[in-house]
Amino acid sequence: MKPGYTITISPPKDLTGITDTYLVFLWHLSQNNPAPFGDPEACRFAEKVGREIIRRFIENVGPELWVVQGAHIGSPAAVQKGGAA
C-alpha cells in the first residue's frame, strides 16, 4: 500500500497579497481535495482561489478595442469572415 499524506493549510483570508506560485499551489490543492463532492468548505475555498486567479488574469489583460466597428461593414475582410456585404 502506498503511503498517504494529509496537508493542512491555513491560507490568508485575503489572497490578493500572496505570490502567483502559492496561488497556483492552492489551486491544485483545492482541485485535488479529498473532501466529499459538494462539501461547503471545500467548495468555498476552491471558488475563492479560482476567483483570485481570474481577477489577476483580467487585471493584466487589456481590452480589445475597435475589434468590431461600423467601418468594417462591407469591407473585404468582413465579407471573407462571413459578415455583411
DSSP file (Angstrom, degrees, kcal/mol; ACC not computed):
  #  RESIDUE AA STRUCTURE BP1 BP2  ACC     N-H-->O    O-->H-N    N-H-->O    O-->H-N    TCO  KAPPA ALPHA  PHI   PSI    X-CA   Y-CA   Z-CA
    1    1 A M              0   0    0      0, 0.0     3,-0.1     0, 0.0     0, 0.0   0.000 360.0 360.0 360.0 137.4    0.0    0.0    0.0
    2    2 A K        -     0   0    0      1,-0.1     2,-0.1     0, 0.0     0, 0.0  -0.508 360.0-104.1 -77.1 145.6    1.3    3.5   -0.9
    3    3 A P        -     0   0    0      0, 0.0     2,-0.3     0, 0.0    -1,-0.1  -0.385  33.8-139.4 -68.1 147.9    1.7    5.9    2.0
    4    4 A G        -     0   0    0     -2,-0.1     2,-0.4    -3,-0.1     0, 0.0  -0.754  12.0-154.2-106.0 156.5   -0.9    8.6    2.3
    5    5 A Y        -     0   0    0     -2,-0.3     2,-0.5     2,-0.0     0, 0.0  -0.969   5.3-155.2-131.4 145.5   -0.4   12.3    3.2
    6    6 A T        -     0   0    0     -2,-0.4     2,-0.5     2,-0.0    -2,-0.0  -0.987   8.6-164.0-119.6 128.4   -2.5   14.9    4.8
    7    7 A I        -     0   0    0     -2,-0.5     2,-0.5    22,-0.1    -2,-0.0  -0.957   2.0-168.0-113.1 123.2   -1.8   18.6    4.1
    8    8 A T        -     0   0    0     -2,-0.5     2,-0.3     2,-0.0    -2,-0.0  -0.950  12.3-177.4-109.9 125.8   -3.4   21.1    6.4
    9    9 A I        -     0   0    0     -2,-0.5    -2,-0.0    17,-0.0     0, 0.0  -0.879  24.8-163.3-123.0 154.4   -3.2   24.7    5.2
   10   10 A S        -     0   0    0     -2,-0.3     3,-0.1     0, 0.0    -2,-0.0  -0.674  22.8-170.4-131.3  76.9   -4.3   28.0    6.7
   11   11 A P        -     0   0    0      0, 0.0     4,-0.1     0, 0.0    -2,-0.0  -0.309  33.2 -94.5 -68.3 154.4   -4.3   30.4    3.7
   12   12 A P        -     0   0    0      0, 0.0     6,-0.1     0, 0.0     3,-0.0  -0.312  27.0-123.0 -65.0 152.3   -4.8   34.1    4.4
   13   13 A K  S    S+     0   0    0      1,-0.2     2,-0.7    -3,-0.1     0, 0.0   0.869 104.8  55.0 -63.3 -35.8   -8.3   35.4    4.2
   14   14 A D    >   -     0   0    0      1,-0.1     3,-0.7     2,-0.0    -1,-0.2  -0.885  65.6-175.3-103.0 111.2   -7.2   37.9    1.6
   15   15 A L  G >   +     0   0    0     -2,-0.7     3,-1.3     1,-0.2    -1,-0.1   0.512  65.4  89.4 -83.5  -4.2   -5.5   36.1   -1.3
   16   16 A T  G 3  S+     0   0    0      1,-0.2    -1,-0.2    40,-0.0    -2,-0.0   0.750  86.2  51.8 -66.8 -21.6   -4.5   39.4   -3.1
   17   17 A G  G <  S+     0   0    0     -3,-0.7    -1,-0.2     2,-0.0     2,-0.1   0.461  88.9  96.1 -95.5  -0.6   -1.2   39.5   -1.3
   18   18 A I  S <  S-     0   0    0     -3,-1.3     2,-0.0     1,-0.1    -3,-0.0  -0.491  79.9 -99.3 -89.7 161.3    0.1   36.0   -2.0
   19   19 A T     >  -     0   0    0     -2,-0.1     4,-2.2     1,-0.1     5,-0.1  -0.311  27.1-115.8 -73.5 159.4    2.5   35.1   -4.8
   20   20 A D  H  > S+     0   0    0      1,-0.2     4,-2.4     2,-0.2     5,-0.2   0.883 116.5  56.2 -59.9 -38.7    1.3   33.6   -8.0
   21   21 A T  H  > S+     0   0    0      1,-0.2     4,-2.0     2,-0.2    -1,-0.2   0.919 109.2  44.4 -61.7 -45.0    3.3   30.4   -7.2
   22   22 A Y  H  > S+     0   0    0      2,-0.2     4,-2.5     1,-0.2    -1,-0.2   0.876 111.1  55.0 -68.0 -36.8    1.5   30.0   -3.9
   23   23 A L  H  X S+     0   0    0     -4,-2.2     4,-2.0     2,-0.2    -2,-0.2   0.910 108.6  47.6 -62.2 -42.4   -1.9   30.8   -5.5
   24   24 A V  H  X S+     0   0    0     -4,-2.4     4,-2.4     2,-0.2    -1,-0.2   0.889 109.6  54.0 -65.7 -38.9   -1.3   28.0   -8.1
   25   25 A F  H  X S+     0   0    0     -4,-2.0     4,-2.2     1,-0.2    -2,-0.2   0.928 109.3  48.0 -58.7 -45.5   -0.3   25.7   -5.2
   26   26 A L  H  X S+     0   0    0     -4,-2.5     4,-2.7     2,-0.2    -2,-0.2   0.864 108.8  54.9 -63.5 -36.0   -3.6   26.5   -3.5
   27   27 A W  H  X S+     0   0    0     -4,-2.0     4,-2.0     2,-0.2    -2,-0.2   0.942 108.8  46.8 -62.4 -47.4   -5.5   25.9   -6.8
   28   28 A H  H  X S+     0   0    0     -4,-2.4     4,-1.3     1,-0.2    -2,-0.2   0.901 113.3  49.3 -63.3 -40.1   -4.0   22.4   -7.2
   29   29 A L  H  < S+     0   0    0     -4,-2.2     3,-0.4     1,-0.2    -1,-0.2   0.929 110.4  50.3 -62.9 -43.8   -4.8   21.6   -3.6
   30   30 A S  H >< S+     0   0    0     -4,-2.7     3,-0.6     1,-0.2    -1,-0.2   0.847 112.4  46.9 -65.7 -32.2   -8.4   22.8   -3.9
   31   31 A Q  H 3< S+     0   0    0     -4,-2.0    -1,-0.2     1,-0.2    -2,-0.2   0.691 116.3  43.7 -83.1 -18.2   -9.0   20.7   -7.0
   32   32 A N  T 3< S+     0   0    0     -4,-1.3    -1,-0.2    -3,-0.4    -2,-0.2   0.080  80.5 139.4-111.3  22.3   -7.4   17.6   -5.5
   33   33 A N    <   -     0   0    0     -3,-0.6    -3,-0.1     1,-0.1    -4,-0.0  -0.482  49.6-145.4 -68.9 129.8   -9.2   17.9   -2.2
   34   34 A P        +     0   0    0      0, 0.0    -1,-0.1     0, 0.0     3,-0.1   0.439  60.3 122.2 -78.9   3.9  -10.4   14.5   -0.9
   35   35 A A  S    S-     0   0    0      1,-0.1     3,-0.1     4,-0.1     4,-0.1  -0.275  77.3 -87.9 -61.6 152.6  -13.4   16.1    0.7
   36   36 A P    >   -     0   0    0      0, 0.0     3,-2.1     0, 0.0     6,-0.1  -0.273  54.7 -87.1 -60.5 147.7  -16.8   14.8   -0.5
   37   37 A F  T 3  S+     0   0    0      1,-0.3     0, 0.0    -3,-0.1     0, 0.0  -0.335 117.4  23.6 -56.4 130.6  -18.3   16.4   -3.6
   38   38 A G  T 3  S+     0   0    0      1,-0.3    -1,-0.3    -3,-0.1     3,-0.0   0.454  78.4 159.2  90.9   1.1  -20.3   19.4   -2.5
   39   39 A D    <>  -     0   0    0     -3,-2.1     4,-2.9     1,-0.1    -1,-0.3  -0.424  39.0-139.9 -58.8 122.0  -18.5   19.9    0.8
   40   40 A P  H  > S+     0   0    0      0, 0.0     4,-2.5     0, 0.0     5,-0.2   0.887  97.4  45.6 -56.7 -45.3  -19.3   23.6    1.7
   41   41 A E  H  > S+     0   0    0      1,-0.2     4,-2.2     2,-0.2     5,-0.2   0.925 115.5  46.5 -66.4 -43.3  -15.9   24.5    3.0
   42   42 A A  H  > S+     0   0    0      2,-0.2     4,-2.5     1,-0.2    -1,-0.2   0.904 113.6  49.3 -64.7 -41.0  -14.0   22.8    0.1
   43   43 A C  H  X S+     0   0    0     -4,-2.9     4,-2.4     2,-0.2    -2,-0.2   0.923 111.4  48.0 -65.0 -44.7  -16.4   24.4   -2.4
   44   44 A R  H  X S+     0   0    0     -4,-2.5     4,-2.5    -5,-0.2    -1,-0.2   0.903 112.6  49.7 -63.1 -40.2  -16.0   27.9   -1.0
   45   45 A F  H  X S+     0   0    0     -4,-2.2     4,-2.4    -5,-0.2     5,-0.2   0.941 111.4  47.4 -64.7 -47.4  -12.2   27.5   -0.9
   46   46 A A  H  X S+     0   0    0     -4,-2.5     4,-2.6     1,-0.2    -2,-0.2   0.902 113.7  48.5 -61.2 -41.3  -12.0   26.4   -4.5
   47   47 A E  H  X S+     0   0    0     -4,-2.4     4,-2.6     2,-0.2    -1,-0.2   0.914 110.4  50.9 -65.8 -42.1  -14.2   29.2   -5.6
   48   48 A K  H  X S+     0   0    0     -4,-2.5     4,-1.7     2,-0.2    -2,-0.2   0.925 113.5  44.7 -61.0 -45.8  -12.2   31.8   -3.7
   49   49 A V  H  X S+     0   0    0     -4,-2.4     4,-2.1     1,-0.2    -2,-0.2   0.927 113.6  50.4 -65.7 -44.7   -8.9   30.6   -5.2
   50   50 A G  H  X S+     0   0    0     -4,-2.6     4,-2.3    -5,-0.2    -2,-0.2   0.898 108.8  51.5 -61.1 -41.3  -10.4   30.4   -8.7
   51   51 A R  H  X S+     0   0    0     -4,-2.6     4,-2.7     1,-0.2    -1,-0.2   0.865 108.5  51.5 -65.2 -35.4  -11.9   34.0   -8.5
   52   52 A E  H  X S+     0   0    0     -4,-1.7     4,-2.3     2,-0.2    -1,-0.2   0.895 108.9  50.7 -68.2 -38.5   -8.5   35.3   -7.4
   53   53 A I  H  X S+     0   0    0     -4,-2.1     4,-2.1     2,-0.2    -2,-0.2   0.936 113.3  45.7 -62.1 -45.3   -6.8   33.6  -10.4
   54   54 A I  H  X S+     0   0    0     -4,-2.3     4,-2.9     2,-0.2     5,-0.3   0.916 110.5  53.8 -64.1 -43.1   -9.4   35.2  -12.7
   55   55 A R  H  X S+     0   0    0     -4,-2.7     4,-2.2     1,-0.2    -1,-0.2   0.915 110.6  46.3 -58.3 -44.3   -9.1   38.6  -11.1
   56   56 A R  H  X S+     0   0    0     -4,-2.3     4,-1.2     2,-0.2    -1,-0.2   0.899 112.9  49.8 -66.5 -40.0   -5.3   38.6  -11.6
   57   57 A F  H >< S+     0   0    0     -4,-2.1     3,-0.6     1,-0.2     4,-0.4   0.952 113.4  44.8 -63.3 -49.3   -5.7   37.4  -15.2
   58   58 A I  H >< S+     0   0    0     -4,-2.9     3,-1.0     1,-0.2    -1,-0.2   0.865 108.3  58.2 -65.0 -35.8   -8.3   40.1  -16.1
   59   59 A E  H 3< S+     0   0    0     -4,-2.2    -1,-0.2    -5,-0.3    -2,-0.2   0.822 111.7  42.0 -62.1 -30.7   -6.2   42.8  -14.3
   60   60 A N  T << S+     0   0    0     -4,-1.2     2,-0.6    -3,-0.6    -1,-0.2   0.359 100.3  79.5-101.4   4.9   -3.3   42.0  -16.6
   61   61 A V  S <  S-     0   0    0     -3,-1.0    -1,-0.0    -4,-0.4    -4,-0.0  -0.955  72.0-142.2-116.9 119.5   -5.1   41.7  -19.9
   62   62 A G        -     0   0    0     -2,-0.6     2,-0.1     1,-0.1    -2,-0.1  -0.402  27.2-100.4 -75.8 154.6   -6.1   44.8  -21.7
   63   63 A P        -     0   0    0      0, 0.0     2,-0.7     0, 0.0    -1,-0.1  -0.406  31.7-113.6 -73.2 150.6   -9.4   45.0  -23.5
   64   64 A E        -     0   0    0     -2,-0.1     2,-0.4     2,-0.0     3,-0.3  -0.763  38.2-158.9 -82.5 118.8   -9.6   44.6  -27.3
   65   65 A L        +     0   0    0     -2,-0.7    -3,-0.0     1,-0.2     0, 0.0  -0.822  63.3   2.1-103.6 139.4  -10.6   48.0  -28.6
   66   66 A W  S    S+     0   0    0     -2,-0.4    -1,-0.2     2,-0.2     3,-0.2   0.750  78.7 135.6  63.8  28.7  -12.2   48.6  -32.0
   67   67 A V  S    S+     0   0    0     -3,-0.3     2,-0.5     1,-0.3    -2,-0.1   0.909  78.6  27.1 -69.8 -42.1  -12.2   44.9  -33.0
   68   68 A V  S    S+     0   0    0      3,-0.0     2,-0.3     4,-0.0    -1,-0.3  -0.987  83.2 145.6-122.8 124.7  -15.8   45.3  -34.3
   69   69 A Q    >   -     0   0    0     -2,-0.5     3,-2.0    -3,-0.2     4,-0.2  -0.972  59.9 -98.4-153.9 165.2  -17.0   48.6  -35.6
   70   70 A G  G >  S+     0   0    0     -2,-0.3     3,-1.8     1,-0.3    -1,-0.1   0.791 113.2  68.7 -57.9 -31.7  -19.2   50.2  -38.2
   71   71 A A  G 3  S+     0   0    0      1,-0.3    -1,-0.3     3,-0.1    -3,-0.0   0.671  90.5  64.9 -64.1 -15.1  -16.3   50.9  -40.5
   72   72 A H  G X  S+     0   0    0     -3,-2.0     3,-2.0     2,-0.1     6,-0.3   0.603  71.5 116.9 -83.3 -11.5  -15.9   47.2  -41.1
   73   73 A I  T <  S-     0   0    0     -3,-1.8    12,-0.1     1,-0.3    -3,-0.0  -0.393  91.4  -0.8 -62.6 123.8  -19.3   46.9  -42.8
   74   74 A G  T 3  S+     0   0    0     10,-1.1    -1,-0.3     1,-0.2    -2,-0.1   0.472  94.8 142.5  77.7   1.8  -18.8   45.7  -46.3
   75   75 A S    <>  -     0   0    0     -3,-2.0     4,-2.2     1,-0.1     3,-0.3  -0.424  64.1-114.7 -72.3 152.2  -15.0   45.6  -46.0
   76   76 A P  H  > S+     0   0    0      0, 0.0     4,-2.1     0, 0.0     5,-0.1   0.866 117.1  52.8 -55.4 -38.2  -13.3   42.8  -47.9
   77   77 A A  H  > S+     0   0    0      1,-0.2     4,-1.5     2,-0.2     6,-0.2   0.894 108.8  49.6 -65.2 -39.3  -12.1   41.3  -44.6
   78   78 A A  H  4>S+     0   0    0     -3,-0.3     5,-3.8    -6,-0.3    -1,-0.2   0.888 110.2  50.6 -66.2 -38.9  -15.7   41.3  -43.2
   79   79 A V  H ><5S+     0   0    0     -4,-2.2     3,-1.3     3,-0.2    -2,-0.2   0.906 108.5  52.0 -66.2 -40.7  -17.0   39.6  -46.3
   80   80 A Q  H 3<5S+     0   0    0     -4,-2.1    -1,-0.2     1,-0.3    -2,-0.2   0.834 109.1  51.1 -63.5 -32.2  -14.4   36.9  -46.1
   81   81 A K  T 3<5S-     0   0    0     -4,-1.5    -1,-0.3    -5,-0.1    -2,-0.2   0.395 127.9 -97.8 -86.5   3.7  -15.3   36.2  -42.4
   82   82 A G  T < 5S+     0   0    0     -3,-1.3    -3,-0.2    -4,-0.2    -2,-0.1   0.629  77.4 141.4  92.9  13.5  -19.0   35.9  -43.3
   83   83 A G      < -     0   0    0     -5,-3.8    -1,-0.2     1,-0.2   -10,-0.0  -0.135  62.0 -62.9 -78.9-179.5  -20.0   39.4  -42.4
   84   84 A A              0   0    0      1,-0.1   -10,-1.1    -2,-0.0    -1,-0.2  -0.340 360.0 360.0 -65.0 143.8  -22.5   41.6  -44.3
   85   85 A A              0   0    0    -12,-0.1    -1,-0.1    -3,-0.1    -6,-0.1   0.401 360.0 360.0-100.7 360.0  -21.6   42.5  -47.9
